[in-house]
Amino acid sequence: MKKVLVATVKPFAPAAVVDIRNIIEKAGYKLVLLEKYEDQGELLKTVTDIDAVIIRSDKITREVLEAGENLNIVVRAGAGYDNIDLAAATEKGVVAMNTPGQNSNAVAELALGMMVYIARNSFNGMPGTELRGKTIGIHAFGHVGKLVAGIAKGFGMNVIAFDPYIPSDVIEKEGVKAKNSVEDLYRNAQYVSLHIPANDQTRESINYDLLSLMQQGATLVNTARKEVISEESLKKMFKERSDFRYVSDIAPDCAEEILSEYPERCFFTPKKMGAQTAEANINAGVAAANQIVNFFENGDTTFQVNR
């Protein structure tokens, strides 16, 4: 009997666990739960006889992959997968997957919610500004970017986007103006919403040269990863541009410094919040369970992220 481990320091909602269990047990597999574990050692002990793993923000390191001698597949319940050592997974013959699109609406709503919050001066009672009529630049036009565009249009915003991997005509079919370069995007938006992954090409790619192109009173919204931001550039922008604002659901390492000096121009949620809705929690967990069953039963590798 195949064993499927759900390893979650931040557990799925109880309803999601019920759905995951039903899917796994209906397929004739055994579900193993490891929730709220305190150190990686617990994961290393548990994974030794496991065939498949579902994770959230948990780290699948080379050490974990080596400990899991029976491992065939790891699924990250969410879009980002930088918490999986893809090179080690490939070496070990382990398929790594994500569940793209399952958390997208939750992330998109949060991005717009943080824009409203900072535009209204953190609801401190002082007059703020409206989103209507402002231009939002969407940096990467995948699942989340498209949803952000739709919500922003509902606010009456002008929407522009840049994505080097998506043709301009595809973007413009969504009623969004495509920009030819990332510089052009930042130069023409009052708000920029980041939706790029964290990888070797994007780490610290949001730097001073790019940020300094932003218009007066501009706000950068990051619901992607903190690693894509150059923190030295971020601090320089705050120091040199008294109009610049930054909001994110993942605090930078320099958050304490920024918050102490510029509290009115930045906001960070206490922890990564993009996917923290009941709906997203269930959707991602169910998708992960279904992908594991489809992989074992049908050889389906549609969402594989390592090759």
Phi and psi restraints in degrees (value plus and minus 20) as a CYANA .aco file:
   2 LYS   PHI     -91.0   -51.0
   2 LYS   PSI     122.6   162.6
   3 LYS   PHI    -130.5   -90.5
   3 LYS   PSI     110.8   150.8
   4 VAL   PHI    -135.6   -95.6
   4 VAL   PSI     100.4   140.4
   5 LEU   PHI    -118.1   -78.1
   5 LEU   PSI     109.8   149.8
   6 VAL   PHI    -122.5   -82.5
   6 VAL   PSI      86.2   126.2
   7 ALA   PHI    -128.8   -88.8
   7 ALA   PSI      85.8   125.8
   8 THR   PHI    -159.4  -119.4
   8 THR   PSI      88.8   128.8
   9 VAL   PHI     -81.5   -41.5
   9 VAL   PSI     -62.5   -22.5
  10 LYS   PHI    -120.7   -80.7
  10 LYS   PSI      79.8   119.8
  11 PRO   PHI     -84.1   -44.1
  11 PRO   PSI     136.2   176.2
  12 PHE   PHI     -86.1   -46.1
  12 PHE   PSI     139.5   179.5
  13 ALA   PHI     -81.8   -41.8
  13 ALA   PSI     129.2   169.2
  14 PRO   PHI     -72.7   -32.7
  14 PRO   PSI     -58.3   -18.3
  15 ALA   PHI     -83.7   -43.7
  15 ALA   PSI     -56.4   -16.4
  16 ALA   PHI     -87.3   -47.3
  16 ALA   PSI     -61.4   -21.4
  17 VAL   PHI     -82.3   -42.3
  17 VAL   PSI     -59.9   -19.9
  18 VAL   PHI     -80.3   -40.3
  18 VAL   PSI     -65.4   -25.4
  19 ASP   PHI     -85.7   -45.7
  19 ASP   PSI     -61.7   -21.7
  20 ILE   PHI     -81.5   -41.5
  20 ILE   PSI     -65.8   -25.8
  21 ARG   PHI     -79.8   -39.8
  21 ARG   PSI     -63.6   -23.6
  22 ASN   PHI     -80.4   -40.4
  22 ASN   PSI     -62.4   -22.4
  23 ILE   PHI     -85.7   -45.7
  23 ILE   PSI     -66.9   -26.9
  24 ILE   PHI     -86.4   -46.4
  24 ILE   PSI     -66.3   -26.3
  25 GLU   PHI     -92.6   -52.6
  25 GLU   PSI     -51.2   -11.2
  26 LYS   PHI     -83.1   -43.1
  26 LYS   PSI     -50.9   -10.9
  27 ALA   PHI     -99.2   -59.2
  27 ALA   PSI     -26.0    14.0
  28 GLY   PHI      70.1   110.1
  28 GLY   PSI      -3.8    36.2
  29 TYR   PHI    -121.6   -81.6
  29 TYR   PSI     148.2   188.2
  30 LYS   PHI    -125.8   -85.8
  30 LYS   PSI     114.1   154.1
  31 LEU   PHI    -117.0   -77.0
  31 LEU   PSI     112.0   152.0
  32 VAL   PHI    -138.6   -98.6
  32 VAL   PSI     109.4   149.4
  33 LEU   PHI    -127.7   -87.7
  33 LEU   PSI     111.2   151.2
  34 LEU   PHI    -150.1  -110.1
  34 LEU   PSI      77.6   117.6
  35 GLU   PHI    -134.8   -94.8
  35 GLU   PSI     125.8   165.8
  36 LYS   PHI      34.2    74.2
  36 LYS   PSI      14.9    54.9
  37 TYR   PHI     -91.6   -51.6
  37 TYR   PSI     129.9   169.9
  38 GLU   PHI    -115.2   -75.2
  38 GLU   PSI     -41.9    -1.9
  39 ASP   PHI    -169.8  -129.8
  39 ASP   PSI     142.9   182.9
  40 GLN   PHI     -83.3   -43.3
  40 GLN   PSI     -43.3    -3.3
  41 GLY   PHI     -79.5   -39.5
  41 GLY   PSI     -55.9   -15.9
  42 GLU   PHI     -84.5   -44.5
  42 GLU   PSI     -59.4   -19.4
  43 LEU   PHI     -86.7   -46.7
  43 LEU   PSI     -61.7   -21.7
  44 LEU   PHI     -81.0   -41.0
  44 LEU   PSI     -59.2   -19.2
  45 LYS   PHI     -89.5   -49.5
  45 LYS   PSI     -59.1   -19.1
  46 THR   PHI     -95.7   -55.7
  46 THR   PSI     -50.9   -10.9
  47 VAL   PHI    -100.7   -60.7
  47 VAL   PSI     -25.3    14.7
  48 THR   PHI     -78.3   -38.3
  48 THR   PSI     -56.4   -16.4
  49 ASP   PHI    -138.1   -98.1
  49 ASP   PSI       8.6    48.6
  50 ILE   PHI    -117.7   -77.7
  50 ILE   PSI     120.3   160.3
  51 ASP   PHI    -113.7   -73.7
  51 ASP   PSI     -49.1    -9.1
  52 ALA   PHI    -167.9  -127.9
  52 ALA   PSI     128.6   168.6
  53 VAL   PHI    -150.9  -110.9
  53 VAL   PSI     117.2   157.2
  54 ILE   PHI    -131.6   -91.6
  54 ILE   PSI     109.6   149.6
  55 ILE   PHI    -149.6  -109.6
  55 ILE   PSI     148.5   188.5
  56 ARG   PHI    -134.9   -94.9
  56 ARG   PSI    -119.7   -79.7
  57 SER   PHI    -110.4   -70.4
  57 SER   PSI     -17.1    22.9
  58 ASP   PHI     -85.5   -45.5
  58 ASP   PSI     131.4   171.4
  59 LYS   PHI    -117.8   -77.8
  59 LYS   PSI     105.3   145.3
  60 ILE   PHI    -123.7   -83.7
  60 ILE   PSI      74.9   114.9
  61 THR   PHI    -111.2   -71.2
  61 THR   PSI     153.8   193.8
  62 ARG   PHI     -77.0   -37.0
  62 ARG   PSI     -59.5   -19.5
  63 GLU   PHI     -81.9   -41.9
  63 GLU   PSI     -61.7   -21.7
  64 VAL   PHI     -85.4   -45.4
  64 VAL   PSI     -63.4   -23.4
  65 LEU   PHI     -84.5   -44.5
  65 LEU   PSI     -55.6   -15.6
  66 GLU   PHI     -92.8   -52.8
  66 GLU   PSI     -53.2   -13.2
  67 ALA   PHI     -91.0   -51.0
  67 ALA   PSI     -51.8   -11.8
  68 GLY   PHI    -105.5   -65.5
  68 GLY   PSI      58.2    98.2
  69 GLU   PHI     -83.2   -43.2
  69 GLU   PSI     -45.8    -5.8
  70 ASN   PHI    -118.0   -78.0
  70 ASN   PSI     -19.1    20.9
  71 LEU   PHI     -82.7   -42.7
  71 LEU   PSI     111.7   151.7
  72 ASN   PHI    -134.7   -94.7
  72 ASN   PSI     -49.7    -9.7
  73 ILE   PHI    -172.0  -132.0
  73 ILE   PSI     121.1   161.1
  74 VAL   PHI    -145.7  -105.7
  74 VAL   PSI     109.7   149.7
  75 VAL   PHI    -140.6  -100.6
  75 VAL   PSI     103.6   143.6
  76 ARG   PHI    -108.0   -68.0
  76 ARG   PSI      95.9   135.9
  77 ALA   PHI     -97.0   -57.0
  77 ALA   PSI      66.2   106.2
  78 GLY   PHI     135.5   175.5
  78 GLY   PSI     159.1   199.1
  79 ALA   PHI    -104.9   -64.9
  79 ALA   PSI     -67.9   -27.9
  80 GLY   PHI     -91.3   -51.3
  80 GLY   PSI     127.9   167.9
  81 TYR   PHI    -160.2  -120.2
  81 TYR   PSI       5.5    45.5
  82 ASP   PHI     -93.6   -53.6
  82 ASP   PSI     -24.1    15.9
  83 ASN   PHI    -109.5   -69.5
  83 ASN   PSI     -14.2    25.8
  84 ILE   PHI    -132.3   -92.3
  84 ILE   PSI     112.5   152.5
  85 ASP   PHI     -97.6   -57.6
  85 ASP   PSI      73.1   113.1
  86 LEU   PHI     -86.0   -46.0
  86 LEU   PSI     -58.6   -18.6
  87 ALA   PHI     -82.3   -42.3
  87 ALA   PSI     -64.2   -24.2
  88 ALA   PHI     -86.6   -46.6
  88 ALA   PSI     -58.4   -18.4
  89 ALA   PHI     -81.2   -41.2
  89 ALA   PSI     -63.7   -23.7
  90 THR   PHI     -83.3   -43.3
  90 THR   PSI     -64.1   -24.1
  91 GLU   PHI     -79.4   -39.4
  91 GLU   PSI     -57.8   -17.8
  92 LYS   PHI    -105.4   -65.4
  92 LYS   PSI     -22.9    17.1
  93 GLY   PHI      54.3    94.3
  93 GLY   PSI       4.8    44.8
  94 VAL   PHI    -118.2   -78.2
  94 VAL   PSI     108.4   148.4
  95 VAL   PHI     -99.2   -59.2
  95 VAL   PSI     109.0   149.0
  96 ALA   PHI    -130.0   -90.0
  96 ALA   PSI     112.1   152.1
  97 MET   PHI    -150.8  -110.8
  97 MET   PSI     140.4   180.4
  98 ASN   PHI    -141.2  -101.2
  98 ASN   PSI    -198.0  -158.0
  99 THR   PHI    -145.3  -105.3
  99 THR   PSI      51.3    91.3
 100 PRO   PHI     -80.5   -40.5
 100 PRO   PSI     120.0   160.0
 101 GLY   PHI      70.8   110.8
 101 GLY   PSI     -37.3     2.7
 102 GLN   PHI     -93.0   -53.0
 102 GLN   PSI     -49.6    -9.6
 103 ASN   PHI    -122.6   -82.6
 103 ASN   PSI     -18.9    21.1
 104 SER   PHI     -80.0   -40.0
 104 SER   PSI     -64.5   -24.5
 105 ASN   PHI     -85.7   -45.7
 105 ASN   PSI     -58.3   -18.3
 106 ALA   PHI     -81.1   -41.1
 106 ALA   PSI     -63.2   -23.2
 107 VAL   PHI     -86.2   -46.2
 107 VAL   PSI     -63.3   -23.3
 108 ALA   PHI     -82.8   -42.8
 108 ALA   PSI     -63.8   -23.8
 109 GLU   PHI     -83.7   -43.7
 109 GLU   PSI     -59.0   -19.0
 110 LEU   PHI     -84.3   -44.3
 110 LEU   PSI     -61.8   -21.8
 111 ALA   PHI     -76.7   -36.7
 111 ALA   PSI     -67.5   -27.5
 112 LEU   PHI     -89.3   -49.3
 112 LEU   PSI     -56.2   -16.2
 113 GLY   PHI     -81.2   -41.2
 113 GLY   PSI     -61.2   -21.2
 114 MET   PHI     -89.3   -49.3
 114 MET   PSI     -52.1   -12.1
 115 MET   PHI     -83.0   -43.0
 115 MET   PSI     -65.6   -25.6
 116 VAL   PHI     -80.6   -40.6
 116 VAL   PSI     -64.2   -24.2
 117 TYR   PHI     -79.4   -39.4
 117 TYR   PSI     -67.6   -27.6
 118 ILE   PHI     -96.3   -56.3
 118 ILE   PSI     -51.8   -11.8
 119 ALA   PHI     -85.8   -45.8
 119 ALA   PSI     -49.8    -9.8
 120 ARG   PHI    -116.5   -76.5
 120 ARG   PSI       6.4    46.4
 121 ASN   PHI      34.1    74.1
 121 ASN   PSI      24.2    64.2
 122 SER   PHI      36.6    76.6
 122 SER   PSI       8.2    48.2
 123 PHE   PHI      36.1    76.1
 123 PHE   PSI      22.6    62.6
 124 ASN   PHI    -109.6   -69.6
 124 ASN   PSI     -13.3    26.7
 125 GLY   PHI      74.8   114.8
 125 GLY   PSI     -31.2     8.8
 126 MET   PHI    -110.5   -70.5
 126 MET   PSI     132.8   172.8
 127 PRO   PHI     -80.5   -40.5
 127 PRO   PSI     117.2   157.2
 128 GLY   PHI    -134.8   -94.8
 128 GLY   PSI    -171.2  -131.2
 129 THR   PHI    -148.6  -108.6
 129 THR   PSI     145.0   185.0
 130 GLU   PHI    -121.3   -81.3
 130 GLU   PSI     138.0   178.0
 131 LEU   PHI    -103.1   -63.1
 131 LEU   PSI     -47.3    -7.3
 132 ARG   PHI     -76.8   -36.8
 132 ARG   PSI     110.2   150.2
 133 GLY   PHI      66.5   106.5
 133 GLY   PSI     -31.1     8.9
 134 LYS   PHI    -104.4   -64.4
 134 LYS   PSI     141.1   181.1
 135 THR   PHI    -124.2   -84.2
 135 THR   PSI     108.7   148.7
 136 ILE   PHI    -128.8   -88.8
 136 ILE   PSI     110.0   150.0
 137 GLY   PHI    -122.0   -82.0
 137 GLY   PSI     105.4   145.4
 138 ILE   PHI    -123.2   -83.2
 138 ILE   PSI      95.0   135.0
 139 HIS   PHI    -114.7   -74.7
 139 HIS   PSI      76.0   116.0
 140 ALA   PHI      79.0   119.0
 140 ALA   PSI     101.9   141.9
 141 PHE   PHI    -134.2   -94.2
 141 PHE   PSI      33.9    73.9
 142 GLY   PHI    -109.2   -69.2
 142 GLY   PSI    -168.4  -128.4
 143 HIS   PHI     -75.9   -35.9
 143 HIS   PSI     -70.5   -30.5
 144 VAL   PHI     -89.9   -49.9
 144 VAL   PSI     -63.9   -23.9
 145 GLY   PHI     -76.4   -36.4
 145 GLY   PSI     -61.7   -21.7
 146 LYS   PHI     -83.5   -43.5
 146 LYS   PSI     -61.0   -21.0
 147 LEU   PHI     -89.5   -49.5
 147 LEU   PSI     -58.3   -18.3
 148 VAL   PHI     -79.5   -39.5
 148 VAL   PSI     -62.4   -22.4
 149 ALA   PHI     -79.3   -39.3
 149 ALA   PSI     -64.8   -24.8
 150 GLY   PHI     -83.2   -43.2
 150 GLY   PSI     -64.2   -24.2
 151 ILE   PHI     -87.4   -47.4
 151 ILE   PSI     -62.0   -22.0
 152 ALA   PHI     -82.0   -42.0
 152 ALA   PSI     -58.3   -18.3
 153 LYS   PHI     -84.6   -44.6
 153 LYS   PSI     -53.1   -13.1
 154 GLY   PHI     -84.4   -44.4
 154 GLY   PSI     -49.7    -9.7
 155 PHE   PHI     -98.8   -58.8
 155 PHE   PSI     -27.1    12.9
 156 GLY   PHI      64.4   104.4
 156 GLY   PSI       2.6    42.6
 157 MET   PHI    -106.5   -66.5
 157 MET   PSI     134.7   174.7
 158 ASN   PHI    -105.0   -65.0
 158 ASN   PSI     113.1   153.1
 159 VAL   PHI    -138.8   -98.8
 159 VAL   PSI     105.4   145.4
 160 ILE   PHI    -144.6  -104.6
 160 ILE   PSI     138.9   178.9
 161 ALA   PHI    -170.9  -130.9
 161 ALA   PSI     134.0   174.0
 162 PHE   PHI    -156.7  -116.7
 162 PHE   PSI     111.1   151.1
 163 ASP   PHI    -171.9  -131.9
 163 ASP   PSI      93.3   133.3
 164 PRO   PHI     -86.1   -46.1
 164 PRO   PSI     -33.4     6.6
 165 TYR   PHI    -123.4   -83.4
 165 TYR   PSI     -21.1    18.9
 166 ILE   PHI    -142.1  -102.1
 166 ILE   PSI     104.1   144.1
 167 PRO   PHI     -78.5   -38.5
 167 PRO   PSI     126.7   166.7
 168 SER   PHI     -77.2   -37.2
 168 SER   PSI     -58.1   -18.1
 169 ASP   PHI     -87.6   -47.6
 169 ASP   PSI     -49.5    -9.5
 170 VAL   PHI     -88.2   -48.2
 170 VAL   PSI     -62.8   -22.8
 171 ILE   PHI     -83.2   -43.2
 171 ILE   PSI     -64.5   -24.5
 172 GLU   PHI     -93.0   -53.0
 172 GLU   PSI     -38.8     1.2
 173 LYS   PHI     -84.9   -44.9
 173 LYS   PSI     -40.4    -0.4
 174 GLU   PHI    -108.7   -68.7
 174 GLU   PSI     -12.1    27.9
 175 GLY   PHI      56.2    96.2
 175 GLY   PSI       7.7    47.7
 176 VAL   PHI    -140.8  -100.8
 176 VAL   PSI     117.7   157.7
 177 LYS   PHI    -100.6   -60.6
 177 LYS   PSI     100.2   140.2
 178 ALA   PHI    -103.0   -63.0
 178 ALA   PSI     117.6   157.6
 179 LYS   PHI    -124.1   -84.1
 179 LYS   PSI     128.9   168.9
 180 ASN   PHI    -104.4   -64.4
 180 ASN   PSI     -34.0     6.0
 181 SER   PHI    -168.8  -128.8
 181 SER   PSI     137.2   177.2
 182 VAL   PHI     -86.1   -46.1
 182 VAL   PSI     -53.5   -13.5
 183 GLU   PHI     -83.5   -43.5
 183 GLU   PSI     -60.5   -20.5
 184 ASP   PHI     -84.2   -44.2
 184 ASP   PSI     -55.4   -15.4
 185 LEU   PHI     -83.1   -43.1
 185 LEU   PSI     -71.0   -31.0
 186 TYR   PHI     -87.9   -47.9
 186 TYR   PSI     -52.1   -12.1
 187 ARG   PHI     -89.2   -49.2
 187 ARG   PSI     -44.2    -4.2
 188 ASN   PHI    -133.7   -93.7
 188 ASN   PSI      -7.9    32.1
 189 ALA   PHI    -144.1  -104.1
 189 ALA   PSI     121.6   161.6
 190 GLN   PHI    -101.9   -61.9
 190 GLN   PSI     -47.4    -7.4
 191 TYR   PHI    -147.1  -107.1
 191 TYR   PSI     116.1   156.1
 192 VAL   PHI    -142.3  -102.3
 192 VAL   PSI     106.0   146.0
 193 SER   PHI    -128.9   -88.9
 193 SER   PSI     100.7   140.7
 194 LEU   PHI    -110.0   -70.0
 194 LEU   PSI     110.6   150.6
 195 HIS   PHI    -159.7  -119.7
 195 HIS   PSI      10.4    50.4
 196 ILE   PHI    -109.3   -69.3
 196 ILE   PSI     131.2   171.2
 197 PRO   PHI     -97.5   -57.5
 197 PRO   PSI     146.6   186.6
 198 ALA   PHI    -117.7   -77.7
 198 ALA   PSI      92.3   132.3
 199 ASN   PHI    -168.1  -128.1
 199 ASN   PSI    -195.0  -155.0
 200 ASP   PHI     -80.7   -40.7
 200 ASP   PSI     -49.2    -9.2
 201 GLN   PHI    -102.1   -62.1
 201 GLN   PSI     -46.8    -6.8
 202 THR   PHI    -125.5   -85.5
 202 THR   PSI     -36.2     3.8
 203 ARG   PHI     -79.1   -39.1
 203 ARG   PSI     106.1   146.1
 204 GLU   PHI      39.4    79.4
 204 GLU   PSI       1.6    41.6
 205 SER   PHI     -95.4   -55.4
 205 SER   PSI     -40.7    -0.7
 206 ILE   PHI    -107.2   -67.2
 206 ILE   PSI      68.8   108.8
 207 ASN   PHI    -134.6   -94.6
 207 ASN   PSI    -197.6  -157.6
 208 TYR   PHI     -81.7   -41.7
 208 TYR   PSI     -61.0   -21.0
 209 ASP   PHI     -76.6   -36.6
 209 ASP   PSI     -58.1   -18.1
 210 LEU   PHI     -98.5   -58.5
 210 LEU   PSI     -68.8   -28.8
 211 LEU   PHI     -82.7   -42.7
 211 LEU   PSI     -54.4   -14.4
 212 SER   PHI     -88.0   -48.0
 212 SER   PSI     -33.0     7.0
 213 LEU   PHI     -98.1   -58.1
 213 LEU   PSI     -36.5     3.5
 214 MET   PHI     -85.8   -45.8
 214 MET   PSI     129.0   169.0
 215 GLN   PHI     -88.3   -48.3
 215 GLN   PSI     144.0   184.0
 216 GLN   PHI     -79.8   -39.8
 216 GLN   PSI     116.0   156.0
 217 GLY   PHI      57.3    97.3
 217 GLY   PSI      -4.3    35.7
 218 ALA   PHI     -96.0   -56.0
 218 ALA   PSI     133.2   173.2
 219 THR   PHI    -146.9  -106.9
 219 THR   PSI     111.1   151.1
 220 LEU   PHI    -118.9   -78.9
 220 LEU   PSI     109.0   149.0
 221 VAL   PHI    -136.3   -96.3
 221 VAL   PSI     100.6   140.6
 222 ASN   PHI    -140.0  -100.0
 222 ASN   PSI      84.4   124.4
 223 THR   PHI    -131.6   -91.6
 223 THR   PSI       0.6    40.6
 224 ALA   PHI    -114.4   -74.4
 224 ALA   PSI    -126.5   -86.5
 225 ARG   PHI    -155.0  -115.0
 225 ARG   PSI     127.4   167.4
 226 LYS   PHI     -87.7   -47.7
 226 LYS   PSI     -45.4    -5.4
 227 GLU   PHI     -86.6   -46.6
 227 GLU   PSI     -39.1     0.9
 228 VAL   PHI     -97.4   -57.4
 228 VAL   PSI     -31.9     8.1
 229 ILE   PHI    -116.1   -76.1
 229 ILE   PSI     113.4   153.4
 230 SER   PHI    -101.1   -61.1
 230 SER   PSI      89.8   129.8
 231 GLU   PHI     -87.7   -47.7
 231 GLU   PSI     -52.1   -12.1
 232 GLU   PHI     -84.8   -44.8
 232 GLU   PSI     -59.1   -19.1
 233 SER   PHI     -86.3   -46.3
 233 SER   PSI     -58.6   -18.6
 234 LEU   PHI     -82.0   -42.0
 234 LEU   PSI     -66.5   -26.5
 235 LYS   PHI     -84.6   -44.6
 235 LYS   PSI     -57.3   -17.3
 236 LYS   PHI     -85.3   -45.3
 236 LYS   PSI     -59.8   -19.8
 237 MET   PHI     -83.2   -43.2
 237 MET   PSI     -64.5   -24.5
 238 PHE   PHI     -82.2   -42.2
 238 PHE   PSI     -57.8   -17.8
 239 LYS   PHI     -92.0   -52.0
 239 LYS   PSI     -60.3   -20.3
 240 GLU   PHI    -111.2   -71.2
 240 GLU   PSI     -42.6    -2.6
 241 ARG   PHI    -141.6  -101.6
 241 ARG   PSI      80.2   120.2
 242 SER   PHI     -90.0   -50.0
 242 SER   PSI     -27.0    13.0
 243 ASP   PHI    -116.8   -76.8
 243 ASP   PSI     -30.8     9.2
 244 PHE   PHI     -99.3   -59.3
 244 PHE   PSI     118.7   158.7
 245 ARG   PHI    -151.1  -111.1
 245 ARG   PSI     130.5   170.5
 246 TYR   PHI    -161.2  -121.2
 246 TYR   PSI     107.6   147.6
 247 VAL   PHI    -149.6  -109.6
 247 VAL   PSI     125.1   165.1
 248 SER   PHI    -179.2  -139.2
 248 SER   PSI     133.5   173.5
 249 ASP   PHI    -115.9   -75.9
 249 ASP   PSI      -7.9    32.1
 250 ILE   PHI    -160.6  -120.6
 250 ILE   PSI      90.3   130.3
 251 ALA   PHI     -86.9   -46.9
 251 ALA   PSI     117.7   157.7
 252 PRO   PHI     -90.7   -50.7
 252 PRO   PSI     145.8   185.8
 253 ASP   PHI     -83.4   -43.4
 253 ASP   PSI     -45.5    -5.5
 254 CYS   PHI    -113.6   -73.6
 254 CYS   PSI      -0.7    39.3
 255 ALA   PHI     -78.3   -38.3
 255 ALA   PSI     -64.2   -24.2
 256 GLU   PHI     -80.2   -40.2
 256 GLU   PSI     -61.9   -21.9
 257 GLU   PHI     -84.2   -44.2
 257 GLU   PSI     -65.8   -25.8
 258 ILE   PHI     -86.6   -46.6
 258 ILE   PSI     -64.4   -24.4
 259 LEU   PHI     -83.5   -43.5
 259 LEU   PSI     -55.3   -15.3
 260 SER   PHI     -91.9   -51.9
 260 SER   PSI     -51.0   -11.0
 261 GLU   PHI    -115.4   -75.4
 261 GLU   PSI     -52.3   -12.3
 262 TYR   PHI    -153.7  -113.7
 262 TYR   PSI      34.6    74.6
 263 PRO   PHI     -81.8   -41.8
 263 PRO   PSI     -47.5    -7.5
 264 GLU   PHI    -102.6   -62.6
 264 GLU   PSI     -27.5    12.5
 265 ARG   PHI    -137.0   -97.0
 265 ARG   PSI      -8.3    31.7
 266 CYS   PHI    -169.1  -129.1
 266 CYS   PSI     138.6   178.6
 267 PHE   PHI    -173.7  -133.7
 267 PHE   PSI     114.0   154.0
 268 PHE   PHI    -153.6  -113.6
 268 PHE   PSI     114.6   154.6
 269 THR   PHI     -91.9   -51.9
 269 THR   PSI     135.6   175.6
 270 PRO   PHI     -79.9   -39.9
 270 PRO   PSI     -50.0   -10.0
 271 LYS   PHI    -170.7  -130.7
 271 LYS   PSI     152.0   192.0
 272 LYS   PHI     -78.6   -38.6
 272 LYS   PSI      97.0   137.0
 273 MET   PHI    -135.8   -95.8
 273 MET   PSI     -25.1    14.9
 274 GLY   PHI     -72.9   -32.9
 274 GLY   PSI     -61.9   -21.9
 275 ALA   PHI    -119.6   -79.6
 275 ALA   PSI     -10.0    30.0
 276 GLN   PHI    -106.2   -66.2
 276 GLN   PSI      48.1    88.1
 277 THR   PHI    -150.6  -110.6
 277 THR   PSI     137.5   177.5
 278 ALA   PHI     -80.6   -40.6
 278 ALA   PSI     -60.2   -20.2
 279 GLU   PHI     -86.3   -46.3
 279 GLU   PSI     -66.7   -26.7
 280 ALA   PHI     -85.1   -45.1
 280 ALA   PSI     -58.6   -18.6
 281 ASN   PHI     -77.9   -37.9
 281 ASN   PSI     -67.0   -27.0
 282 ILE   PHI     -90.1   -50.1
 282 ILE   PSI     -66.5   -26.5
 283 ASN   PHI     -77.7   -37.7
 283 ASN   PSI     -66.5   -26.5
 284 ALA   PHI     -88.5   -48.5
 284 ALA   PSI     -61.1   -21.1
 285 GLY   PHI     -85.1   -45.1
 285 GLY   PSI     -63.8   -23.8
 286 VAL   PHI     -83.8   -43.8
 286 VAL   PSI     -62.8   -22.8
 287 ALA   PHI     -80.9   -40.9
 287 ALA   PSI     -62.9   -22.9
 288 ALA   PHI     -81.6   -41.6
 288 ALA   PSI     -64.2   -24.2
 289 ALA   PHI     -83.9   -43.9
 289 ALA   PSI     -64.1   -24.1
 290 ASN   PHI     -83.0   -43.0
 290 ASN   PSI     -57.9   -17.9
 291 GLN   PHI     -86.6   -46.6
 291 GLN   PSI     -56.1   -16.1
 292 ILE   PHI     -85.6   -45.6
 292 ILE   PSI     -66.3   -26.3
 293 VAL   PHI     -82.2   -42.2
 293 VAL   PSI     -64.0   -24.0
 294 ASN   PHI     -84.7   -44.7
 294 ASN   PSI     -52.6   -12.6
 295 PHE   PHI     -87.2   -47.2
 295 PHE   PSI     -69.2   -29.2
 296 PHE   PHI     -90.0   -50.0
 296 PHE   PSI     -59.0   -19.0
 297 GLU   PHI    -104.8   -64.8
 297 GLU   PSI     -53.1   -13.1
 298 ASN   PHI    -144.5  -104.5
 298 ASN   PSI     -20.5    19.5
 299 GLY   PHI      49.0    89.0
 299 GLY   PSI       2.6    42.6
 300 ASP   PHI     -95.2   -55.2
 300 ASP   PSI      99.6   139.6
 301 THR   PHI    -141.0  -101.0
 301 THR   PSI      10.4    50.4
 302 THR   PHI     -71.5   -31.5
 302 THR   PSI     -62.0   -22.0
 303 PHE   PHI    -122.0   -82.0
 303 PHE   PSI       1.7    41.7
 304 GLN   PHI     -86.7   -46.7
 304 GLN   PSI     115.8   155.8
 305 VAL   PHI    -133.8   -93.8
 305 VAL   PSI     -21.7    18.3
 306 ASN   PHI    -142.8  -102.8
 306 ASN   PSI     126.5   166.5
